[in-house]
Structures are given as structure tokens and as C-alpha cells.
């Protein structure tokens, strides 16, 4: 942080270059003779000026350290031009002066980011062929291998066990539908809990959809990422989705919600997780910002509950589960029987 540092000499400026990574360049600067007036900083890549910005963001630690009104911080998103797999020396000065902030420069070296890379991160996509082969070499099921790969052993079983504790899978020979079955982690565990008369999946990754179809007693439908067009109205007893509505843009999620309302029968159950307000406290958001993940999409729990209530669903359970850099919140609904 460096907030206790006061430069030697007669300069009226003080500041610290706190951080530089592939997401942002941050720090603070102020004029001690004008304690409540923000100043500007110049951000350089070597000798090239990247930006001049106003250091006027509030930070409680600056206020508590006696840095005027505390509104002297800055945070600059790293531009795409610096994400080129090359080293860059990031230098921050008080604008129009030769005054360097403490702890500048800092070095960054960032991989290029394009739409394909963002899509890969957002979907958490891994190749079916490579993953299945690796799981076989390790003598593990695909579910267990993927959990180990992602550092979440036992996570799938915990989620399914929690859902089962509310009697969701007690329906005799249910008709089940899963949106975004992915590697089949949840499918595998659900089939251990009950014997469905029919199990439909909509999975947009064709390699996984084809493998799941050939491995399990399921019906794999062509997926367009927003509809359940091949499923009949009011036919599904249990509909579930895991890690889907945490990354889909709002309107795509809403399209799916309308389809869910159409296909789930009276008395049926729905289970899915979202990034709700309870999952996105400031500390958790900072963790996401510092990661290489770009996908979390916020959905208000209250808004989602009210939507489903207007369609005749009642919320009867919620629970948290670890997800990415934080948590997601599961909502469990039941449709009125009459």
C-alpha cells in the first residue's frame, strides 16, 4: 500500500503505485497542499503515454491515513494493446511533472484476449476427447477427473445430495431435463439417485453431447443456447441446470426461463444456480477481477424469485455452493400442483 510514505525533498506530491496486472493498474496520488482536491496521473508503457486520468476514487484506508478526504485513488483497466504476450514496464507519474509514484514501474506480461479465449473462459470448456482419455489414464470417472482438474473434489456429489435431501428425486420414474449437461458430472450422480423414465439434455458442445448420448440412457437434443424446442409442454418432472445462468447474458437467461415455464408440469421441480447479490460482496468481486475469468453475470435473487412466483412456482429452498472465485446460489422451486 505504501500509504505511510512521504517523499523526501520539497515536493507537495505523494503517491503509491499499488498494482499492475493483466486486469488493471492501480494506486493513489495527492497534493498535500490541496488535500481535498484530486490531481491527475500519467500512465506510461515505457516512454509511451497510455492515459492521463483523474485520481479521485475514494478509499477508506487513505481517509484513515490522513490523505485529505480519501478521494485520491485511481484504477485503470489494462488496454487490449498491452495483451500481446510481451513484457511491458508500467510507470505512473503525477501528470505534467517528473514525480514518480512510489513502487513504480511495475512489469506485466499478458496473454492476448480475443473472443474465442473469452468464450473458452466463460464456458469453462474442455475437450471431450482429451478429458475422457485423461480420465481413463488416471483410472477415474469423468466426473471425478474433472473435479480434481478444477480443484473441487466431491463438489458434484455434495450438490446432488443437498437437492436429494429435499425429496426432489423421490418421484417414481421421473421425466428429467438438464440444461447444459457439459461433461455429465451431474447427470452421472442423478442417475445414481433415481431411475428416470426419460432423461433429456440440451448441451451446446457437440463433442460432449455425442459422448453423453453414447454413454448414458439419455436423449440428447440439438441445442441452440436459448430454447428447449424439442421438449413437450408441461412434460418435465425435474429440470436442473448447473453453472449455466451464472454466465449467460440476461436476455438469454430470460429466454430459457420462458422455456422452463413452458415445459415443467404442475408439481414439477426446478433447480439452478445464479450469481446473486449474496454471492457478489466487494471482496469476492475483487477476486473475480484479479482472475482470468470474465464470465460471471449477476442476477438478482429477488427478481428471479418474483418472476417464477408469477408463473405459479414457489421457492422452497436455497443453498450456496463454491463456484469459480467465489460462490453461486442455488434456487429450488416447485410448481403448484393444481
C-alpha positions in Angstrom: 0.0 0.0 0.0 2.8 2.5 1.0 0.3 5.0 2.5 2.8 5.8 5.3 5.4 7.0 2.8 6.2 10.7 2.5 8.7 11.6 -0.3 11.9 13.4 0.6 12.5 17.0 -0.5 10.1 19.8 -1.1 7.6 18.1 -3.4 4.0 18.7 -2.4 3.0 15.4 -4.0 2.7 11.9 -2.5 1.5 8.7 -4.0 2.0 5.0 -4.5 1.7 2.7 -7.5 -0.1 -0.2 -5.8 -0.5 -2.7 -8.5 -0.3 -3.7 -12.2 -1.6 -7.0 -13.6 -3.5 -8.1 -16.7 -6.7 -6.5 -15.5 -5.8 -3.1 -14.0 -3.2 -0.6 -13.0 -3.9 1.0 -9.6 -2.6 3.3 -6.9 -3.2 6.7 -5.4 -1.7 10.3 -5.6 -2.5 13.6 -4.0 -1.2 17.2 -3.5 -0.6 17.7 0.2 -1.1 21.4 -0.1 -4.6 20.7 -1.6 -5.8 17.8 0.5 -9.3 17.6 -0.8 -8.6 18.4 -4.5 -7.9 15.5 -6.9 -4.9 15.6 -9.2 -4.1 13.7 -12.4 -1.6 11.0 -13.1 0.0 9.9 -16.3 0.3 6.2 -17.0 3.2 5.1 -19.3 4.2 1.9 -21.0 7.9 2.6 -21.0 8.2 6.0 -22.6 4.8 5.8 -24.3 1.9 7.7 -22.6 -1.1 5.3 -22.3 -3.5 7.6 -20.4 -4.0 10.6 -18.2 -6.6 10.1 -15.6 -8.0 11.8 -12.5 -7.1 10.2 -9.2 -10.4 10.8 -7.5 -11.7 7.4 -6.3 -12.5 7.1 -2.6 -10.6 4.7 -0.4 -11.2 4.3 3.3 -7.6 3.4 4.0 -6.5 6.8 2.5 -9.0 8.7 4.6 -7.9 6.9 7.8 -4.2 7.6 6.9 -5.0 11.3 6.7 -4.8 11.7 3.0 -7.4 14.5 2.8 -10.9 13.3 2.0 -9.6 9.9 0.9 -10.7 10.6 -2.8 -7.3 10.2 -4.4 -7.1 6.7 -5.8 -7.1 5.6 -9.4 -7.8 2.3 -11.3 -7.0 2.0 -15.0 -8.2 -1.1 -17.0 -5.3 -2.6 -18.9 -5.9 -1.9 -22.6 -6.1 -4.7 -25.1 -3.0 -3.4 -26.9 -0.8 -4.5 -23.9 -2.2 -8.0 -24.0 0.3 -9.3 -26.6 2.5 -11.8 -24.7 5.3 -9.2 -24.5 6.8 -7.6 -21.3 5.6 -4.0 -20.5 7.0 -1.6 -17.9 4.2 0.4 -16.4 5.3 3.7 -15.0 3.0 6.2 -13.2 3.8 9.9 -12.7 1.9 12.9 -11.4 0.6 14.4 -14.6 2.8 17.1 -16.1 5.7 16.5 -13.6 8.7 14.3 -13.2 7.3 13.0 -9.9 7.2 9.2 -10.0 4.9 7.4 -7.6 6.5 5.1 -5.0 6.9 1.5 -6.3 6.7 2.4 -10.0 7.4 1.0 -12.5 5.8 -2.4 -12.4 6.1 -5.2 -15.0 3.3 -7.0 -16.7 3.2 -9.7 -19.4 -0.3 -10.6 -20.6 -1.6 -13.1 -23.0 -3.8 -11.9 -25.9 -7.5 -12.0 -25.3 -9.9 -12.5 -28.2 -13.5 -13.6 -28.5 -12.5 -17.3 -28.7 -10.5 -17.1 -25.5 -13.3 -15.2 -23.7 -15.7 -17.8 -24.8 -13.4 -20.6 -23.5 -13.1 -19.0 -20.1 -16.8 -18.2 -19.9 -18.0 -21.7 -20.6 -15.2 -23.4 -18.8 -14.9 -25.6 -21.9 -12.6 -28.6 -22.0 -12.4 -31.0 -24.9 -14.3 -34.3 -24.6 -11.8 -36.5 -26.3 -8.8 -35.2 -24.3 -10.7 -35.2 -21.0 -12.1 -38.7 -21.4 -8.7 -40.1 -22.4 -7.0 -38.4 -19.4 -9.7 -39.7 -17.0 -9.2 -43.3 -18.3 -5.4 -43.0 -17.9 -5.9 -41.9 -14.3 -8.5 -44.7 -13.6 -11.2 -42.1 -12.7 -14.7 -41.4 -13.9 -15.0 -38.3 -15.9 -16.8 -36.6 -13.0 -14.0 -37.4 -10.6 -11.3 -36.4 -13.0 -12.9 -33.1 -13.9 -13.5 -32.3 -10.2 -9.8 -32.9 -9.5 -8.8 -30.9 -12.5 -10.8 -27.9 -11.2 -9.7 -28.4 -7.6 -13.3 -29.2 -6.4 -13.3 -32.9 -5.3 -16.7 -34.1 -4.1 -18.4 -30.9 -5.2 -20.9 -32.6 -7.6 -22.0 -35.2 -5.0 -22.5 -32.5 -2.4 -24.8 -30.5 -4.6 -26.9 -33.6 -5.7 -27.0 -34.8 -2.1 -28.3 -31.4 -0.9 -31.0 -31.5 -3.6 -31.9 -35.1 -2.7 -32.3 -34.2 0.9 -35.5 -32.2 0.0 -37.0 -35.2 -1.7 -36.7 -33.8 -5.3 -35.6 -37.2 -6.6 -38.3 -39.2 -4.8 -40.6 -39.1 -7.8 -41.1 -42.5 -9.3 -39.7 -42.8 -12.9 -39.5 -39.1 -13.4 -39.1 -37.2 -16.7 -35.8 -35.2 -16.2 -34.4 -32.4 -18.3 -30.9 -30.9 -17.8 -29.8 -27.7 -19.5 -26.0 -27.6 -20.2 -25.1 -31.1 -19.2 -21.5 -30.4 -20.0 -19.2 -33.3 -19.0 -22.1 -35.2 -17.5 -20.9 -34.7 -13.9 -24.4 -34.1 -12.6 -26.1 -36.5 -15.0 -23.9 -39.3 -13.6 -24.9 -38.6 -10.0 -28.6 -38.0 -10.7 -28.8 -41.4 -12.4 -27.4 -43.0 -9.2 -30.3 -41.4 -7.3 -33.3 -42.3 -9.4 -34.5 -44.2 -12.4 -35.9 -41.7 -14.9 -38.4 -42.8 -17.5 -36.8 -40.2 -19.7 -33.7 -38.0 -19.3 -33.3 -35.2 -21.9 -30.3 -33.0 -22.2 -29.5 -29.8 -24.1 -25.8 -29.4 -24.5 -24.3 -26.9 -26.9 -20.8 -28.6 -27.1 -21.4 -31.3 -29.7 -18.4 -33.5 -28.7 -19.8 -33.8 -25.1 -23.4 -34.2 -26.2 -22.4 -37.1 -28.5 -20.3 -38.8 -25.9 -23.1 -38.5 -23.3 -25.6 -39.9 -25.7 -23.4 -42.9 -26.4 -22.6 -43.5 -22.7 -25.8 -42.9 -20.8 -29.5 -43.8 -21.3 -30.5 -40.3 -22.3 -31.9 -38.3 -25.2 -29.5 -35.6 -26.4 -31.2 -32.7 -28.3 -29.7 -30.2 -30.7 -29.0 -27.1 -28.5 -29.3 -23.5 -29.7 -28.3 -21.9 -26.4 -31.7 -20.4 -25.6 -34.6 -22.8 -26.1 -35.9 -26.3 -25.2 -37.8 -26.6 -28.5 -37.8 -30.4 -28.7 -39.4 -30.9 -25.3 -43.2 -31.0 -25.0 -45.3 -28.6 -22.9 -45.9 -29.5 -19.3 -44.0 -32.8 -19.6 -41.0 -32.5 -17.2 -40.9 -33.5 -13.6 -37.4 -32.3 -12.7 -35.5 -29.7 -14.6 -32.0 -28.8 -13.4 -29.0 -26.7 -14.6 -25.6 -26.2 -13.0 -23.2 -23.4 -13.8 -25.4 -22.1 -16.7 -27.2 -19.0 -15.5 -24.1 -17.7 -13.9 -22.6 -16.8 -17.2 -25.4 -16.3 -19.7 -26.4 -12.7 -20.6 -29.7 -11.6 -19.1 -31.9 -11.9 -22.2 -30.6 -15.4 -23.0 -31.3 -16.5 -19.4 -34.8 -15.0 -19.7 -35.5 -16.9 -22.9 -34.5 -20.1 -21.1 -36.8 -19.1 -18.2 -39.7 -18.8 -20.5 -39.0 -22.2 -21.9 -38.7 -23.7 -18.4 -42.1 -22.3 -17.5 -43.5 -24.0 -20.7 -42.1 -27.5 -20.2 -42.3 -28.1 -16.4 -45.5 -29.8 -15.4 -47.7 -28.9 -12.4 -46.0 -30.3 -9.3 -42.6 -30.3 -11.0 -39.3 -29.1 -9.6 -36.7 -26.7 -10.9 -33.1 -26.4 -9.6 -30.5 -24.0 -10.9 -27.8 -21.6 -9.6 -27.2 -17.9 -10.2 -24.6 -15.3 -9.2 -27.0 -13.4 -6.8 -26.4 -10.4 -4.7 -25.4 -12.6 -1.8 -22.5 -14.0 -4.0 -21.0 -10.7 -5.0 -19.7 -8.9 -2.0 -16.9 -6.5 -2.7 -14.1 -8.8 -1.6 -15.4 -11.6 -3.9 -15.8 -9.2 -6.9 -12.2 -8.2 -6.4 -11.1 -11.9 -6.5 -13.0 -12.2 -9.8 -11.4 -9.1 -11.2 -7.9 -10.4 -10.3 -8.6 -13.7 -12.0 -8.5 -14.6 -15.7 -12.3 -15.3 -15.7 -14.7 -12.9 -17.4 -18.0 -14.8 -17.4 -20.0 -14.1 -14.2 -23.4 -12.5 -14.9 -25.3 -11.1 -12.0 -28.9 -12.0 -11.5 -31.0 -10.6 -8.6 -32.4 -13.3 -6.4 -35.4 -11.3 -5.5 -36.1 -10.6 -9.2 -35.8 -14.2 -10.3 -38.0 -15.4 -7.4 -40.7 -12.9 -8.3 -40.6 -14.0 -12.0 -41.1 -17.6 -11.1 -43.8 -16.9 -8.5 -45.8 -15.2 -11.2 -45.7 -18.4 -13.2 -47.0 -20.5 -10.3 -43.7 -21.6 -8.8 -42.8 -21.5 -5.1 -39.3 -21.2 -3.8 -38.8 -23.9 -1.1 -35.0 -24.0 -0.7 -31.8 -22.2 -1.4 -28.2 -23.1 -0.7 -24.7 -21.8 -1.6 -22.0 -23.7 -3.5 -18.4 -22.9 -4.3 -18.1 -21.5 -7.8 -15.1 -20.0 -9.6 -13.5 -17.3 -7.4 -16.5 -17.3 -5.1 -19.9 -18.9 -4.8 -23.1 -19.4 -6.6 -26.6 -19.6 -5.1 -28.9 -22.5 -5.9 -32.7 -21.8 -6.0 -35.1 -24.8 -5.8 -38.6 -24.2 -7.0 -41.8 -26.3 -7.1 -44.7 -25.7 -9.3 -48.2 -25.7 -7.9 -49.9 -29.0 -8.4 -53.3 -27.6 -9.4 
